[in-house]
Amino acid sequence: MDNEPVIQISNLTKIYRDFWGRKKVRALNSLSLEIKKGEIFGLLGPNGSGKTTTLKLLLGLLFPSEGDIKVLGQPASNVEKNERIGYLPEESYLYRFLNAEETLDFYGRLFKMPAKERRERAAELIEKVGLGHAKRRQLKEYSKGMTRRIGLAQALINNPDLVMLDEPTSGLDPLGTDDMKRMILELKEQGKTVLMCSHLLADVQDVCDRIAILYGGELKVMGRVEDLLKEQDETQIMTSRLSDEAIKEIEQVVAKHNGKVGTIDHPTATLESLFLKTVQESKDRPGQRFVPDTEEKKASE
Ligand SMILES: Nc1ncnc2c1ncn2[C@@H]1O[C@H](COP(=O)(O)OP(=O)(O)OP(=O)(O)O)[C@@H](O)[C@H]1O
C-alpha cells in the first residue's frame, strides 16, 4: 500500500539527563510527524535543533522521555526492525584498513547474507556508487567524497525499505552531489522511503517531497516543498528571448488586466550547471579549453 506510514512519531519528547539523572537538555519537545512509504522526507533545522536525536530515537539507540515512535509498523525499541533500515551517519565510522569489497562483505555478514548474495550485492553497489575503479583500495586512502559513496553503499547492503541519511551530500563536489541526488531519487523509484537530514538546502529542495523544520527541538514548519515555496501572489512566465517591442506589448496586456510587471530579465544559469558542463566538456574534448555560451562569445562569432 503506497500510503502506508513508515514512520509515525507522536508527542515525542527527549530530555538528556546528566550522570545524576538531573534534566540537562530538552532536545525534542512534543514532536509529531508521519512519513509515508515512497516519500523522500527532509528533516531540517539549525545545529542542535534535534535532528540527530530524532534519527537515534528512530533506530532505537536512544529511548524517548515521552511519546511514541513506530517504524515500519513496529515500536522503535524493537531492534529487529533495523534489519529493514539503512543508515548513513554524519561521520564516517567505517574500518580504515578494509577496502570497499571487504567493507561491504563485512556488513553483509552482519545481516547474515549468504556468501554468493553478499558478493553479488557488493559488486552491484560498488558500481552503482561509482567506486569500481577503487574497490581494492583501503578506505584510509579514500577522499571525503569517496568515503560518502562507500557509506551509502554500506547503508544499502541489506536492501532496506527505509533509508536514513545524515548529511548525505556534505563534503561532495558538485559532480558527487549530483550523483548522490540521483541515487536518492532512484531509491524513491524503487519504492523505498528516505529520511534525510541536511544543512545544504538546495540539495534538499532538489530531492525532497516534504520537509519539516525543527527549532529548539520543536516542529516549526512541515509540508510539501512545492507548496511551501510557491509564491502565492505572483505568476511567472518563461518564454524564448523576446524583442523590446514584444516586451512593451506584454506590459500593456498585463496593465490591461490590472497586473504589474515586476522584473523582466534574461535568466542566468547556475554556477553549478556551468561547473558540470565544464567537466563534461573536458571529458568529451580533452586538451581543449571550454568556452561557455556568453554574450561575448556570440558577439565574436
Ligand atoms: N548525549 C547528549 N547529552 C546531552 N545533550 C545532548 C546529547 N546529544 C545531544 N545533546 C543536545 O541535544 C540537542 C539536540 O542535539 P542534536 O545532535 O539532536 O541536534 P542536531 O539538530 O542533529 O544538530 P547538528 O545540526 O549540529 O547535527 C543539542 O542541544 C545537543 O547539545
The ligand as a Tripos MOL2 file, in Angstrom:
@<TRIPOS>MOLECULE
LIG
   31    33     1     0     0
SMALL
NO_CHARGES

@<TRIPOS>ATOM
      1 N1         24.3350   12.8000   24.6490 N.pl3     1 LIG1
      2 C1         23.8850   14.0230   24.8930 C.ar      1 LIG1
      3 N2         23.8480   14.5160   26.1550 N.ar      1 LIG1
      4 C2         23.3800   15.7530   26.3990 C.ar      1 LIG1
      5 N3         22.8890   16.5810   25.4610 N.ar      1 LIG1
      6 C3         22.9000   16.1500   24.1890 C.ar      1 LIG1
      7 C4         23.3950   14.8460   23.8290 C.ar      1 LIG1
      8 N4         23.2650   14.6970   22.4750 N.ar      1 LIG1
      9 C5         22.7240   15.8470   22.0170 C.ar      1 LIG1
     10 N5         22.5030   16.7180   23.0400 N.ar      1 LIG1
     11 C6         21.8870   18.0520   22.9420 C.3       1 LIG1
     12 O1         20.5950   17.9020   22.3580 O.3       1 LIG1
     13 C7         20.3040   18.9800   21.4720 C.3       1 LIG1
     14 C8         19.9750   18.4090   20.0890 C.3       1 LIG1
     15 O2         21.1460   17.8010   19.5380 O.3       1 LIG1
     16 P1         21.1760   17.0410   18.1200 P.3       1 LIG1
     17 O3         22.5250   16.4330   17.9820 O.co2     1 LIG1
     18 O4         19.9950   16.1610   18.0490 O.co2     1 LIG1
     19 O5         20.9970   18.2690   17.1270 O.3       1 LIG1
     20 P2         21.1550   18.3280   15.5260 P.3       1 LIG1
     21 O6         19.9610   19.0690   15.0310 O.co2     1 LIG1
     22 O7         21.4190   16.9780   14.9880 O.co2     1 LIG1
     23 O8         22.4450   19.2440   15.3870 O.3       1 LIG1
     24 P3         23.5780   19.3020   14.2060 P.3       1 LIG1
     25 O9         22.9480   20.0460   13.0620 O.co2     1 LIG1
     26 O10        24.6630   20.1010   14.8520 O.co2     1 LIG1
     27 O11        23.9920   17.8980   13.8650 O.co2     1 LIG1
     28 C9         21.5220   19.8800   21.4970 C.3       1 LIG1
     29 O12        21.2910   20.9200   22.4250 O.3       1 LIG1
     30 C10        22.6450   18.9730   21.9880 C.3       1 LIG1
     31 O13        23.6270   19.6950   22.6830 O.3       1 LIG1
@<TRIPOS>BOND
     1     1     2 1
     2     2     3 ar
     3     2     7 ar
     4     3     4 ar
     5     4     5 ar
     6     5     6 ar
     7     6     7 ar
     8     6    10 ar
     9     7     8 ar
    10     8     9 ar
    11     9    10 ar
    12    10    11 1
    13    11    12 1
    14    11    30 1
    15    12    13 1
    16    13    14 1
    17    13    28 1
    18    14    15 1
    19    15    16 1
    20    16    17 2
    21    16    18 1
    22    16    19 1
    23    19    20 1
    24    20    21 2
    25    20    22 1
    26    20    23 1
    27    23    24 1
    28    24    25 2
    29    24    26 1
    30    24    27 1
    31    28    29 1
    32    28    30 1
    33    30    31 1
@<TRIPOS>SUBSTRUCTURE
     1 LIG1         1 GROUP 0 **** ****
